[in-house]
């Protein structure tokens, strides 16, 4: 059963507010993943649009920065702190250290921009689990090291919103459980599981204006 639109909107606007606030703070940066190549996969040649590990090696990442994924609905964005999940290219059995960002759309090739805040120091792993992990195994994956820098901006250093819980209906016993995604922990707190799939669309990216 798909999560209710109210849950999408609540998370979307919360993230949009955080994006805007972070963008107005000096010292924080946006990193467009893959540069001009974007976060894309060529299904005809079965290759990633660029070498994302090489791209990541040219960047310096700090707390409060954002990764901007210029992509479409043919790919997904999975963020994890679990190296095993990363190496297996599998988010099906994700734990409290894995986040799945998706548009929630069933249509293919729709343009999409996903903004992911960096909120945890250390190794962060990213991949697409689309096509049963094939995209990840063929290069749509990379890892980064996040430095502390000047720490998180106030807009990101807050407790996450409470989870949306859908009231049970008369046929609740026959329904599938809602999709689950983990929001990033802040300040060392335990991650929070929310009954919503995080959808961050182009509007959020358009308001991101940072001086690098």
Secondary structure, DSSP 4 states (H G I P E B T S, - for coil): -PPPHHHHHHHHHHHHHHHHHHHTSTT--EEETTGGG-S-EETTTTEESS-HHHHHHT--EETT-EEEEEEETTS-EEEES-HHHHHHT--TT--TTEEEE------SS-EEEEEEE--SSEEEEEE--TGGGHHHHTT-EEEEEEE-TT---TTTSSPPPPPP-PPP-TTGGGSPPPP-EEEPP-TTPPPEEESS-B---HHHHHT-----
